[in-house]
Amino acid sequence: PPRSTHCISSAASDVYKRQVFINELKASIEKAYAYLEETKQLIIHSIELAEKNDIYGYHKSPQKFVKISLFNPEAIERVAQILASGCIFEHKFDVYEVPFCEQA
């Protein structure tokens, strides 16, 4: 039926849009980091979009988050500064850092 085809194409379109956003975000962060640190080293391991409940309990419904995993934990502070500065997509991201723990 046409209705289910529309749902499938709509879902595929949403997946495509999310992937485009992730790719553009990754490229923008990598470019800003490379410029500031004068390096060509790749720093982003992965980016995931998620809907989670706010850990502070300010919102009753799930909120959208971007989870960014880095190869080098020493880059966390600089990436947080880049995201909070507003230079990525002309948007100041609220940054919530999760402390890095080395595995024994």
C-alpha positions as CSV (number, residue, x, y, z in Angstrom):
1,P,0.0,0.0,0.0
2,P,1.1,3.6,-0.6
3,R,0.9,4.4,3.1
4,S,3.6,1.9,4.1
5,T,5.8,3.0,1.3
6,H,5.6,6.6,2.5
7,C,6.5,5.5,6.0
8,I,9.5,3.6,4.8
9,S,10.7,6.4,2.6
10,S,10.1,8.9,5.5
11,A,12.1,6.7,7.9
12,A,14.9,6.3,5.4
13,S,14.9,10.1,4.9
14,D,15.2,10.6,8.6
15,V,18.1,8.2,8.8
16,Y,19.8,10.0,5.9
17,K,19.3,13.4,7.5
18,R,20.7,12.2,10.8
19,Q,23.8,10.7,9.1
20,V,24.3,13.9,7.1
21,F,24.2,15.9,10.4
22,I,26.6,13.5,12.1
23,N,29.1,13.7,9.1
24,E,28.9,17.5,9.0
25,L,29.3,17.8,12.7
26,K,32.3,15.5,12.7
27,A,34.0,17.3,9.8
28,S,33.3,20.7,11.4
29,I,34.8,19.7,14.8
30,E,37.8,18.0,13.2
31,K,38.5,21.2,11.0
32,A,38.2,23.6,14.0
33,Y,40.4,21.3,16.2
34,A,43.0,21.0,13.4
35,Y,43.1,24.8,13.0
36,L,43.4,25.5,16.7
37,E,45.9,22.7,17.5
38,E,47.8,22.9,14.2
39,T,47.5,19.1,13.7
40,K,46.1,16.7,11.2
41,Q,45.5,14.1,13.8
42,L,41.9,12.7,13.7
43,I,40.3,13.0,17.1
44,I,36.7,11.8,16.8
45,H,36.1,8.1,17.2
46,S,32.3,8.2,16.8
47,I,29.2,10.4,17.1
48,E,25.8,9.2,18.1
49,L,22.5,10.9,18.3
50,A,20.4,9.8,21.3
51,E,17.2,10.8,23.2
52,K,17.9,10.5,26.9
53,N,16.3,11.7,30.1
54,D,18.2,14.7,31.5
55,I,20.4,13.4,34.4
56,Y,19.5,16.5,36.4
57,G,15.8,15.8,36.1
58,Y,14.9,19.2,34.6
59,H,12.9,17.7,31.8
60,K,10.2,15.0,32.1
61,S,10.4,13.9,28.5
62,P,13.6,12.6,26.8
63,Q,15.9,15.3,25.4
64,K,18.1,15.0,22.3
65,F,21.8,14.6,22.9
66,V,24.9,14.2,20.8
67,K,27.4,11.7,22.2
68,I,30.9,12.3,20.9
69,S,33.6,9.7,21.6
70,L,37.2,10.8,21.1
71,F,40.4,8.8,20.4
72,N,42.5,11.0,22.7
73,P,41.0,12.0,26.1
74,E,43.5,15.0,26.2
75,A,41.3,16.6,23.4
76,I,38.1,16.6,25.6
77,E,38.6,20.1,26.9
78,R,39.4,21.7,23.5
79,V,36.5,19.9,21.8
80,A,34.2,21.1,24.6
81,Q,35.4,24.7,24.1
82,I,34.8,24.4,20.3
83,L,31.3,23.2,20.8
84,A,30.4,25.8,23.5
85,S,31.9,28.7,21.5
86,G,29.2,28.8,18.8
87,C,31.6,28.3,15.9
88,I,30.0,25.0,14.9
89,F,26.8,25.6,12.9
90,E,26.6,29.0,14.6
91,H,25.1,27.2,17.6
92,K,26.4,27.1,21.2
93,F,26.1,23.5,22.4
94,D,25.6,22.8,26.0
95,V,28.4,20.4,26.9
96,Y,28.2,17.7,29.5
97,E,31.5,16.0,30.0
98,V,31.8,12.4,31.2
99,P,35.1,11.9,33.1
100,F,37.5,9.7,31.2
101,C,38.4,6.5,33.1
102,E,41.4,4.4,32.0
103,Q,40.7,0.7,31.9
104,A,43.0,-1.4,34.0
